[in-house]
Amino acid sequence: MKAVKKTAVTLLGLLLFITLATPVHAVITEATAFETASKMYQLGILQGKGTLPSGDIDFDLGSNLTRAEFFTTIVRAFGAEQAARFSKPVASFADVSDDTWYSGYVAVAQSLGEQLGINIGKDADTFDPNAPVTKAEALYFMLLFLGISVDSAPEKKHEAWIQQAVELGIISEQDAEVAFRMPDAPATRGEAFIFLDFGYSAKILEGGQSLYTSFVDSVPPVLTLDSYPDVTTASEVRLTGSIRDNKGVAAFAISDGTLRTLINIEDLKWQTTVSLKPGLNTFTLEAVDIAGNKASKQVEIKYVPANRLVIRNAPSLHAAGYPYQFIAELLDAEGNVIETDIPVTWSASGGSIDQNGRFISHASGTYTITAAWGDLVDTARVEVVTLTYPAPPSLRIHPIADLVWREGETVSFTPSADIPTDASSSARYSVSVLPSWLALNELTGELYADIPYNAAGEYHLTYTLAAYDYQPVTVSFKITVLDTDTTPYWDSGFPLLWESEWENKLIEIPLIPFVYDDDGDELYLEGVDLDPNLVLDDGILYITAPGNYTATIKVKDNTPSADPSLDEATITLTLIVKDIQSSS
């Protein structure tokens, strides 16, 4: 009988059992039984029948599988190995001694069975651990532990169980005809392992999981893919990478959607060569471990069967400071242009070029332009020269000297400018921070105003001249407005003769409302040699007694001038105040 070494179990041969699709059942042979046992050993479901002198594991595939061994595999498939060890001292059936190797497994199997409504014993007290498990019995209990309701009608129990297993894909029609020709015969260890492996790997649990992937090994393989070209002109590309798994890899393949190719693995490394069709090629790498967990990666490679890359329009001379558009084309072997959405990569030995092929250099010299697409390259040499051209027409405002104006003046200023003929109709002036007293003609740029007497100060202005299709131009300048000192004056309508009657109270003559100064200076009044009965106070002239008086009053501003006569104005009033009592 074949044996397998503990230290070197090869599982790539299990492709007969686990592929990248639904498992295909093989004919039960000594070879397939050995391969299945090797897989289950790797997953920890089997421990073998000891070790041969050579160090190999002996699976004893030709011997009958006992009921104790059968339910042990179920416990391990449910990931309850640790629980079985702790449950070893626990009594389960009367014929299961606590000191046997299988007592804990039987106890856990009984507990699992009770949760699922399954009785694993021959009766309530008897388990019969060393009795061989029959083919029908093994199939029956496996279906129950998978959560499958089994029709146990006595008259058709065997055929019902077998048909259910066939419909679920756990056994094949061939298995049903050959292996279950005698369903009540004892199952050999090899036969039982094959049926059990089919059941444990069947994805009939919630979420499409199996017992293996739910309880034994839920970790998918680690699949790595080395770098590869996204676009190529080669019809074949070699892909490489690595793959590893904590239990073992069952299969590794690459598919293009229609064809599937198995990939060999050596020392956790893999490599394969894929053939490409023109256009986008999509491949799926898929690895399956021995438990049925999958890992996948998608590869996309665009194949463009180009033969040459040609720069079509390279100039021999080009002007510095001006951009130039280079164009490159992909050609097949017959010289036909190939269209592709993969861009050409551009570079230049000097100046600058973007990835659209737009080149510019501001310095004279000879430059090499390089276009690359995959492994295809073409170059072109271009000489850049500096050329002198007449300056293009532009807007221009001539510099403006600072302006000095004076309060009270009427002023006007128009800037000098150069305006191309084609811009004259659209040319417009604007001025930043224009004072409220100053107006602008937008067409001519004229500034004009009657400067008020309160406008003294400095004003910083900026002209802007703009026209369609031209760059606006600006010029800044300063306007200084000087203060103007005007002579105060009396209201021309102010009466110079005042007549009144004395009524035993002061007579008030308001003077301030009748004096003015156009430049806004502060004004004050001053009496000249006034009669003692006349009092000037706060702009009001008071008469304190009746009589006839002459009063000379000056109005002055607070801004001294070079000529003092310009700072004052004088009037003389005649005041007649009659005493009514004296007259009577």
C-alpha positions in Angstrom: 0.0 0.0 0.0 1.2 3.5 -0.8 2.4 5.7 2.0 3.1 9.4 2.3 5.8 11.1 4.3 4.8 13.6 7.0 7.4 16.1 5.8 6.6 16.2 2.1 3.0 15.8 1.0 2.6 16.9 -2.6 -0.9 18.2 -3.3 -0.8 19.5 -6.8 -1.9 16.1 -7.9 -5.3 16.8 -6.4 -6.4 18.6 -9.5 -8.6 15.6 -10.1 -10.6 16.5 -7.1 -10.5 20.3 -6.8 -10.4 22.4 -9.9 -11.3 26.0 -10.5 -14.9 25.0 -11.1 -17.2 22.4 -9.5 -15.3 19.2 -8.5 -15.5 16.4 -10.9 -15.6 13.0 -9.2 -13.1 10.4 -10.3 -13.3 6.7 -10.5 -12.5 5.2 -7.1 -9.1 3.7 -7.5 -6.1 3.1 -5.2 -4.4 6.2 -6.7 -7.4 8.5 -6.1 -7.9 7.1 -2.6 -4.2 7.8 -1.8 -4.4 11.4 -3.2 -7.6 12.1 -1.2 -6.1 10.7 2.0 -3.0 12.9 1.5 -5.2 15.9 1.1 -7.2 15.1 4.3 -4.0 14.4 6.2 -2.7 17.9 5.2 -6.0 19.4 6.4 -5.7 17.6 9.7 -8.8 15.4 9.1 -6.7 12.2 9.1 -3.7 11.1 11.2 -3.0 7.8 9.5 -2.4 4.4 10.9 1.0 5.1 12.4 4.4 5.5 10.8 6.3 3.0 8.7 10.0 2.3 9.4 10.8 4.5 6.4 9.1 7.5 8.1 6.1 7.5 5.8 2.5 7.8 6.9 0.5 4.6 6.4 -3.1 5.4 5.5 -4.1 1.7 5.4 -6.6 2.5 2.7 -7.6 -1.2 2.1 -8.8 -1.7 5.7 -12.4 -1.1 6.8 -13.2 2.3 8.4 -14.6 1.9 11.9 -17.4 3.9 13.3 -15.1 5.6 15.8 -12.7 6.6 12.9 -15.7 7.8 10.8 -17.1 10.1 13.4 -13.6 11.4 14.3 -13.3 12.7 10.8 -16.7 14.5 11.2 -15.5 16.1 14.4 -12.4 17.4 12.8 -14.3 18.6 9.7 -16.4 20.7 12.1 -13.2 22.2 13.6 -13.9 20.6 17.0 -10.5 18.8 17.4 -9.7 20.8 20.5 -13.1 20.2 22.0 -12.7 16.5 21.5 -9.4 16.5 23.5 -11.1 18.3 26.4 -14.1 16.0 26.2 -12.1 12.8 26.4 -13.0 12.0 30.0 -16.7 12.6 29.4 -18.9 9.5 29.2 -21.0 9.2 26.1 -22.1 5.6 25.5 -21.9 2.6 27.7 -19.5 0.9 25.3 -17.2 3.9 24.9 -14.5 3.7 27.6 -13.0 6.9 28.8 -9.4 5.6 28.3 -9.8 5.0 24.6 -8.3 7.4 22.0 -11.7 8.0 20.5 -13.8 8.7 23.6 -13.6 12.5 23.3 -14.4 12.4 19.6 -17.4 10.3 20.2 -18.6 12.6 22.9 -18.3 15.7 20.7 -19.9 13.9 17.7 -22.8 13.0 20.0 -23.1 16.6 21.1 -23.0 17.9 17.5 -25.5 15.2 16.5 -27.9 16.3 19.3 -27.7 19.9 18.1 -28.7 18.7 14.6 -31.3 16.1 15.8 -29.0 13.2 14.9 -28.6 10.0 16.9 -25.1 8.6 16.2 -25.5 5.4 18.3 -26.8 2.0 17.5 -29.3 2.8 20.3 -29.4 5.1 23.3 -26.6 3.3 25.1 -24.6 1.6 22.4 -22.2 3.1 20.0 -20.3 0.1 18.7 -17.1 2.0 18.0 -15.0 -0.7 16.4 -17.7 -1.9 14.1 -17.0 -1.1 10.4 -19.1 1.7 9.0 -21.1 0.6 5.9 -21.1 2.6 2.6 -24.8 3.5 3.1 -24.2 4.3 6.8 -21.3 6.6 6.0 -23.4 8.4 3.3 -26.4 8.7 5.5 -24.6 10.3 8.5 -22.6 12.6 6.2 -25.8 13.9 4.6 -27.3 14.5 8.1 -24.3 16.3 9.4 -24.3 18.5 6.3 -27.8 19.6 7.3 -29.6 17.6 4.6 -32.9 16.1 5.4 -32.8 12.4 4.5 -35.7 10.2 3.6 -35.3 7.2 5.9 -38.3 5.2 4.7 -37.2 1.6 5.2 -38.3 0.4 1.8 -36.2 2.9 -0.1 -33.7 4.2 2.3 -30.6 3.2 0.4 -31.7 4.4 -3.0 -33.2 7.6 -1.5 -29.9 8.5 0.2 -27.8 7.7 -2.8 -30.1 9.7 -5.2 -29.9 12.7 -2.9 -26.2 12.6 -2.8 -26.1 12.4 -6.6 -28.5 15.3 -7.0 -26.3 17.4 -4.6 -23.2 16.5 -6.5 -21.6 14.8 -3.6 -21.2 11.5 -5.5 -21.4 10.9 -9.2 -23.7 8.6 -11.1 -20.7 6.3 -11.7 -20.0 6.3 -7.9 -23.6 5.3 -7.3 -23.5 2.5 -9.7 -20.1 1.1 -8.7 -19.4 2.0 -5.1 -23.0 1.6 -3.8 -23.8 -1.7 -5.7 -23.6 -3.2 -2.2 -24.5 -0.4 0.1 -24.6 -2.5 3.3 -21.0 -3.7 2.7 -18.3 -2.2 4.9 -16.6 0.9 3.4 -12.9 0.7 3.0 -10.9 3.5 4.4 -10.0 4.6 0.8 -13.7 4.5 -0.3 -14.9 6.3 2.8 -12.2 9.0 2.5 -13.3 9.8 -1.0 -17.0 10.1 -0.1 -16.2 12.1 3.0 -13.9 14.5 1.1 -16.6 15.1 -1.5 -19.1 15.9 1.3 -16.8 18.1 3.4 -15.8 20.1 0.3 -19.3 20.5 -1.1 -20.3 24.1 -1.0 -23.8 23.6 0.4 -23.6 25.6 3.6 -24.8 29.2 4.1 -22.9 31.6 1.9 -21.7 28.9 -0.4 -19.2 27.6 2.2 -18.2 24.0 2.8 -17.2 22.3 6.1 -13.6 22.7 5.0 -13.8 26.4 4.3 -16.1 27.1 7.3 -14.3 25.2 10.1 -11.0 23.7 8.9 -9.3 26.4 6.8 -11.0 29.7 5.9 -7.8 31.5 4.8 -7.4 31.8 1.0 -4.1 31.4 -0.7 -1.8 34.4 -0.9 -1.3 35.2 -4.6 1.2 37.7 -5.8 1.8 39.0 -9.3 5.0 40.6 -10.5 4.9 43.8 -12.6 3.8 43.4 -16.2 3.3 45.8 -19.2 -0.1 47.5 -19.5 0.5 47.9 -23.2 2.9 46.1 -25.5 3.8 45.5 -29.1 4.7 41.9 -28.4 2.3 39.1 -29.1 3.3 37.2 -26.0 4.0 38.3 -22.4 5.5 36.3 -19.6 3.7 36.6 -16.2 5.4 35.6 -13.0 4.6 35.7 -9.3 4.4 33.5 -6.2 1.7 31.7 -4.3 1.6 30.2 -0.8 -1.0 28.7 1.5 -1.0 27.6 5.2 -2.4 24.1 4.2 -1.4 23.6 0.6 -2.3 24.7 -2.9 -4.6 22.4 -4.9 -4.7 24.2 -8.2 -3.6 27.3 -9.9 -4.8 28.4 -13.4 -5.1 31.3 -15.7 -8.2 32.0 -17.9 -9.0 34.4 -20.7 -12.8 33.8 -20.3 -12.9 30.9 -22.8 -9.7 29.0 -22.3 -8.1 27.8 -19.0 -4.5 26.8 -18.6 -3.1 25.2 -15.5 0.0 26.8 -14.1 2.8 24.8 -12.5 4.3 25.9 -9.2 7.8 25.3 -8.2 9.2 26.4 -4.8 6.2 28.7 -4.4 7.1 30.5 -7.6 5.0 30.4 -10.8 5.4 31.6 -14.3 3.4 31.4 -17.5 3.4 32.9 -21.0 0.1 34.3 -22.4 -0.7 34.9 -26.0 -2.3 38.2 -26.9 -4.9 39.2 -29.4 -4.9 42.8 -30.8 -6.7 45.0 -28.4 -7.4 44.6 -24.7 -6.7 41.2 -23.3 -8.1 40.3 -19.9 -6.8 37.3 -17.9 -8.0 35.9 -14.5 -5.5 34.2 -12.3 -7.2 31.9 -9.8 -5.6 29.8 -7.1 -7.5 27.2 -4.9 -6.1 25.7 -1.8 -6.9 22.2 -0.7 -9.8 23.3 1.5 -11.4 25.1 -1.5 -10.6 28.7 -0.6 -9.9 30.8 -3.7 -7.7 33.8 -4.5 -7.8 35.6 -7.8 -6.2 38.5 -9.6 -7.1 40.1 -12.9 -4.6 41.1 -15.6 -5.3 43.5 -18.4 -2.8 43.9 -21.2 -3.4 45.8 -24.4 -1.7 44.4 -27.4 -1.0 46.8 -30.3 0.7 45.1 -33.2 2.8 48.1 -34.1 6.0 47.7 -36.0 7.4 51.3 -36.0 6.9 54.7 -34.3 7.5 57.7 -36.6 7.6 61.4 -35.8 6.0 62.8 -38.9 6.4 66.6 -38.9 9.7 67.5 -37.3 10.9 71.0 -38.6 14.5 71.7 -39.4 14.3 75.2 -38.0 12.0 76.7 -35.4 11.7 80.1 -33.8 12.5 80.5 -30.1 9.7 81.4 -27.8 7.0 79.9 -30.1 5.3 76.6 -29.4 5.4 73.8 -31.9 3.1 70.7 -32.1 4.9 67.4 -32.8 3.0 64.4 -34.1 4.0 60.7 -33.9 2.2 57.8 -35.6 2.3 54.0 -34.9 2.7 51.9 -38.0 2.2 48.2 -38.6 4.5 46.0 -40.7 2.8 47.2 -44.0 3.1 50.9 -43.0 -0.5 51.4 -42.1 -1.3 53.8 -39.3 -2.5 52.1 -36.1 -5.0 54.0 -33.9 -4.7 53.5 -30.2 -5.9 55.3 -27.0 -2.5 54.7 -25.3 -0.6 58.0 -25.6 2.9 58.4 -26.9 5.5 59.5 -24.2 7.4 62.6 -25.2 10.7 64.0 -24.0 13.2 66.7 -25.1 16.9 67.3 -24.5 16.2 71.0 -23.9 13.3 73.4 -23.7 10.1 71.7 -22.6 7.6 69.4 -24.2 4.3 68.2 -22.7 2.7 64.8 -23.1 0.7 66.0 -26.0 3.8 66.7 -28.0 3.7 70.5 -27.6 7.3 71.8 -27.6 8.7 75.2 -26.8 12.2 76.6 -26.2 13.1 80.2 -25.4 16.8 79.7 -26.1 18.6 79.0 -29.3 20.2 75.6 -29.8 19.8 72.1 -31.3 17.5 69.8 -29.5 16.6 66.1 -29.7 12.9 65.3 -29.4 12.1 61.7 -28.4 8.8 59.9 -28.9 8.3 56.5 -27.2 5.5 54.0 -27.2 6.2 50.7 -25.4 9.5 49.5 -26.7 9.2 51.6 -29.9 11.2 54.8 -30.1 11.8 57.6 -32.7 13.8 60.8 -32.4 14.0 64.1 -34.3 16.5 66.9 -34.2 15.3 70.5 -34.4 17.3 73.7 -34.5 15.8 76.6 -32.5 16.8 80.1 -33.6 16.0 83.5 -32.3 14.2 85.7 -34.8 13.6 89.5 -34.7 10.1 90.6 -35.6 8.5 94.1 -35.6 6.8 94.7 -32.3 3.1 94.0 -32.6 0.7 96.9 -32.3 -0.4 97.7 -28.8 -2.1 100.2 -26.6 0.1 102.8 -24.9 -0.5 105.8 -22.5 2.3 108.3 -22.4 3.7 109.1 -18.9 1.9 111.8 -17.1 3.7 114.4 -15.0 2.1 115.3 -11.7 -0.6 118.0 -11.9 -1.0 121.0 -9.6 -4.4 122.7 -9.5 -5.9 125.3 -7.2 -9.3 125.6 -5.4 -11.8 127.6 -7.4 -10.2 126.9 -10.8 -11.9 125.4 -13.8 -9.6 122.7 -15.0 -9.3 120.1 -17.8 -6.7 117.4 -18.7 -6.5 114.9 -21.5 -3.8 112.1 -21.6 -1.7 111.4 -24.6 -2.0 107.8 -25.9 -1.2 105.5 -28.9 -4.2 103.6 -30.0 -4.0 101.2 -33.1 -6.6 102.0 -35.8 -8.5 98.8 -35.3 -8.8 99.5 -31.6 -10.1 103.1 -31.8 -13.8 102.3 -31.8 -13.5 100.1 -28.7 -10.9 102.0 -26.7 -12.2 103.2 -23.3 -10.5 105.0 -20.4 -11.2 104.4 -16.7 -9.7 106.0 -13.6 -9.3 104.4 -10.2 -10.5 106.3 -7.1 -11.9 109.3 -9.0 -12.7 112.2 -6.6 -16.4 113.2 -6.4 -15.7 116.7 -7.8 -13.7 115.4 -10.8 -15.4 114.0 -14.0 -14.1 111.6 -16.7 -14.8 111.4 -20.4 -14.4 107.6 -21.1 -13.9 108.1 -24.8 -11.1 110.7 -24.7 -9.8 110.3 -21.2 -10.4 114.0 -20.4 -10.6 114.9 -16.7 -12.5 118.1 -16.0 -13.9 120.0 -13.0 -14.8 123.3 -11.3 -12.7 122.7 -8.3 -14.6 123.5 -5.0 -12.9 125.4 -2.2 -12.9 122.4 0.0 -10.9 120.2 -2.3 -7.3 121.0 -1.2 -5.1 117.9 -0.9 -3.2 115.2 -2.8 -4.9 112.7 -5.1 -3.3 109.5 -6.5 -5.0 108.3 -9.7 -4.4 105.5 -12.2 -5.5 105.7 -15.8 -6.4 102.4 -17.5 -6.8 102.2 -21.3 -8.5 99.0 -22.7 -9.8 97.9 -26.0 -11.0 94.6 -27.5 -8.3 92.0 -28.3 -5.6 94.2 -26.7 -3.8 94.0 -23.4 -5.0 96.9 -21.2 -2.3 99.4 -20.2 -2.1 101.7 -17.2 -0.2 104.8 -16.0 -0.3 106.4 -12.5 0.1 110.1 -11.6 -0.7 112.6 -8.8 -2.9 115.7 -8.6 -2.2 118.3 -6.0 -4.9 120.8 -5.2 -3.7 123.9 -3.5 -5.7 125.8 -1.0 -7.2 129.2 -2.1 -7.7 132.0 0.5 -10.7 134.2 -0.4 -11.7 137.6 1.2 -14.7 137.4 3.6 -17.6 139.6 2.7 -20.9 140.9 4.0 -24.3 140.0 2.6 -25.1 142.7 0.1 -28.7 142.9 1.4 -27.7 143.5 4.9 -29.3 146.9 6.1 -26.9 149.7 7.1 -29.6 151.8 8.9 -31.3 150.4 11.9 -34.2 152.3 13.6 -35.9 151.0 16.7 -37.9 152.1 19.8 -36.6 151.6 23.3 -38.7 149.4 25.4 -36.5 149.1 28.4 -34.7 146.0 27.2 -31.6 145.1 25.1 -31.9 145.4 21.4 -30.1 142.5 19.5 -28.9 142.7 16.0 -27.5 139.3 14.7 -24.5 139.8 12.4 -23.0 136.3 11.8 -25.8 135.1 9.4 -24.8 137.9 7.1 -21.0 137.2 6.7 -19.4 134.7 4.2 -16.1 133.3 3.0 -16.1 131.1 -0.2 -13.1 129.0 0.9 -14.8 127.9 4.1 -12.4 129.7 6.5 -13.6 130.3 10.1 -14.9 133.9 10.5 -15.0 136.2 13.5 -16.3 139.8 14.0 -14.5 142.8 15.5 -15.9 146.2 16.5 -14.0 149.4 15.8 -14.1 152.1 18.5 -17.6 151.1 19.5 -19.8 153.4 21.8 -19.9 152.1 25.3 -23.7 151.5 24.9 -22.9 149.1 22.0 -21.6 145.6 22.9 -20.4 143.0 20.2 -20.5 139.5 21.6 -20.6 136.1 19.7 -21.7 137.6 16.4 -24.5 139.7 18.0 -24.5 143.5 18.4 -26.3 144.6 21.6 -27.7 148.1 22.1 -27.9 148.8 25.9 -29.5 152.4 25.8 -31.5 154.6 23.5 -29.6 157.1 21.4 -28.1 157.6 18.0 -25.0 155.6 17.2 -22.6 154.8 14.5 -21.0 151.3 14.6 -18.0 150.1 12.4 -17.8 146.3 12.3 -15.0 144.2 10.6 -15.4 140.5 9.5 -12.1 138.6 9.4 -11.0 135.0 8.5 -8.5 132.9 10.3 -6.0 132.5 7.4 -3.5 135.3 7.2 -2.6 136.5 3.7 0.4 138.4 2.4 -1.9 141.3 1.9 -3.9 141.9 5.2 -6.6 143.8 3.3 -7.6 140.5 1.8 -8.4 139.0 5.2 -11.2 141.4 6.2 -14.3 143.4 5.1 -15.8 146.4 7.0 -19.3 147.9 7.2 -20.6 150.9 9.1 -24.1 150.9 10.6 -26.3 153.8 11.6 -28.4 153.0 14.7 -31.3 155.1 15.8 -33.0 154.1 19.0 -35.9 156.4 20.2 -36.8 156.6 23.9 -40.6 156.4 23.8 -41.0 157.6 27.4 -38.9 160.6 26.9 -40.9 161.6 23.9 -44.2 161.4 25.7 
